Amino acid sequence: MAQVFDWDMFGTNQCIGWARIPLNGQFRDNGDTAEGQVRSALAMSKTEKQEVNPGKFEQVKVIETAGEIIGSVRIESMPKYKQFGAPAILQSGVQYICMEIVCANNLPSTDDNGLTDAFFVVEWEGMVQSTKVVFKTLEPIYKEKLYFPVLLFNFSAEELAKKDPAMKIACYDFDPDGSCDFQGFAEFQLFEITQSKEATVDGLTGRVAVKTAVPLQKSRSKNATVDFRVWFDPSPLEDADGDEIILERPKEKAVATLPELYTNRSEEWFDAMKQVAPRAWRKSQPLGGFIYKSFDEHSVEHFLPCYLHPLAGPLDLQNPKEVFRMVSCITFETDMDISNDADAWASPKFFLDIKKGDSEDHAMLCANLFLGLGIDTYVCVGKACVQTMDELTEEVTVGPGEDTHTWVMTRPGDGSVIFWESCTGKEYQLLKRWGGSDDNQQEEDDEEEADGEGEEEEDGDEDKAFAAFYEDDVTLNNEQLIAKDFWRNEMMDHANATAFGGASDDSSEEEEDLGLPVPPVLPPYYSVQVVFNHENVWANLQNLNPVKCMYEIDNAEQWKPFCSFEDGFSLESSDTLPFYKPPTVPARLKMERAKKVKKDILACLKEGLNYLRESKTLEIIILEPDDTPGPHMEDVLGKGLKLLEDRLLANDENKRDAIKARLSSWKSELIKSAPPNVSFEGIPINFSYCDGKRIKTRICEKYEEFLMDSEPDVQFCFGVYVAPYYCSVNSTWVYVGKMHALTEEDD
């Protein structure tokens, strides 16, 4: 029961609205916690005189709608036994929609054993429920009922028609690390229940919609299907007068493409660019041109701003670097691997559901969270600068990638822009790229920063102890993103090293010299054709190289807006609203759980080292924790790994200096924890997943030479740190170290 009161300091608080909200079906299970969105109409009870019979009046209690309540409910500590499927007892007076997932057939194989661990997720009206996981089969049988309460006070066909007309069904493969392989989706229209004939099906009497062999769209198996049935409980569905409600078939949707007015506007937009920026237009065509729309995971076309909407995260998630780090730790996987689709721009909700996606999926979620923090944020669309090796000749070439690449851009008030690249987990700042929020106040600061911009920051000795290896989730075919200043020599060899393309554009190849400062490390991008936010799309009329252009987005000579009052094309604010329901940000992994994950990873690593060295009959000495006074090396290494993660989140110079000082003291602590008279070497490695077996396999394969050291009396040690982030993602650090006994010849 939820109640809303009008507070009275000196009198009695008056109830001005109430709602009975069945929590079943509301929760999203996050393992150690659960959370759910609550949204319901409020009711208000009152007594009024009504004519009950001709000439006879009585006081009658009536219920009227009184607004709406929106919020969330969170279970901080999960009970030992929990159930989010069928409720044990259906509440009296509550109308439910029940969907029974019966079985699935011909699911695609996702695991190494040729099978899959499948479960289904059903969503309706923001309520999400999941079936159990059926392990190791392509033909899972569930026979599991999922109940969804219909939150209405006045039942009628008109009121019910305001609810979501369809239930969404999605199939996933379960993975212990929280990511899920997408298996396909289907939809069910509610009107099909009331259009079904009354019958008795497995003890159910009434109108039951029985669906068999429903194809799972976007599945990697063309023959994947699901069987289910749906009914109202109680049945039949009745209005306030006791008459059965019959739902009408919803109007057929048009083809899932944008209306014609967008196409007409795009033609005008393109024609204008050809006239005012012929060079940019010509160079953009082999790079994919200027896009303003894309298809989502359901093959429905949307205007790009409809993907963005300010998303408010938890109150303790206000650091942009932490937001970016969290998003970067979500697994990278191509659209073809996820849904057998060449290029689908998934909604942030779908991306969070499966916790994997490619560059645009990461960029969209990051941009939404940045917008929620009130940051001036845009998504850039262009081409990445990639290194490709020919498999036959082994010739290495560098150029634009085959696929469209997206990344996030923010504009701080000091006149700089920052590119946030989730594939590398790095930021790239370009100074003096727009006027800033206060030119006069920032001009002096900009000049001071520009003086040292051409020099790379030198890492101290403590950083050399942490020359970290960031493990990629996947290899993008034979392409490798270039995240260093590969183009610097080529740029400096040019007759005009600072001849960067400007706002003007003509048919010649000569470019205006703007004298823009060159950053110490160039961003890994070949071109930027388009930027967009939650309101508009802009085309780049300048040099397409992201380093060689300005970012005065409101300057129509530099960036051509898609929606423009001057051009006579504008949209209503409702036309740029998101096409999806903004998702909630899932909870963090609890520290107790993180410690258990750390323990499991350490056990897997030691098991892998034992197996690897035993296969070559090499001696195995692993430094294990004991009762010796003082911190053990295993714990000290974990402490150092935490500092490395904290360094990535430091958002000001003071915090970076503090962490640098702590790294220096950590180095002394590491020396004290090591056995006497040994030399030490090690490799810190970062993973965006916490599956111990997967980490063990990766380390044993990639660092086999390091682990197969045949020197006598070599000792090994491991350190692990699991950094839990929101969205149920983790940054996992592993330190693999080894020690050799010093001899008299050693210094």
Secondary structure, DSSP 4 states (H G I P E B T S, - for coil): -EEEEE--SSS--EEEEEE----TTTEEE-SS-EEEEEEEEEEEEEEEEEEEETTEEEEEEEEEEEEEEEEEEEESS--SS---SS-SSPPTT--EEEEEEEEEESPPP-STTS---EEEEEEETTEEEE---B-S-SS-EEEEEEEEE---SS--HHHHHTS-SEEEEEEEE--TTS--EEEEEEEEETHHHHHSPEEEETTEEEEEEEEEEEE-BT-SSTT-EEEEEEEEESSS-B-TTSPBP-PPPPPPPPPSS--HHHHHHHHHHHHHHHHH-HHHHHHHGGGT----EEE-TTS-EEEGGGG-------TT---HHHHHHHHHTSEE--HHHHHS-SS----HHHHHHHTEE-HHHHHHHHHHHHHHTT--EEEEEEEEEEEEE-TTT--EEEEE-SS-EEEEEE--TTS-EEEEETTTTEEEEESS-S--S-HHHHHHHHHHHHHTTTSPPPP-HHHHTT--EE--SS--TTEEE--S-TTHHHHHHSS-TT----S---SSS------PPPPSS--SEEEEEEEE-SS-EEEE-S-SSGGGS---TT-TTTEEESSBTTTTB---GGGGS-SSPPPP-PPPPPHHHHHHHHHHHHHHHHHHHHHHHHTTT----B----S-SS--HHHHHHHHHHHHHHHHH--SHHHHHHHHHHHHHHHHHHHHHSPSSEEEEEEEEEES---HHHHHHHHHHHTHHHHT--STT-EEEEEEEEEEEGGGEEEEEEEEEEEEE--TT--
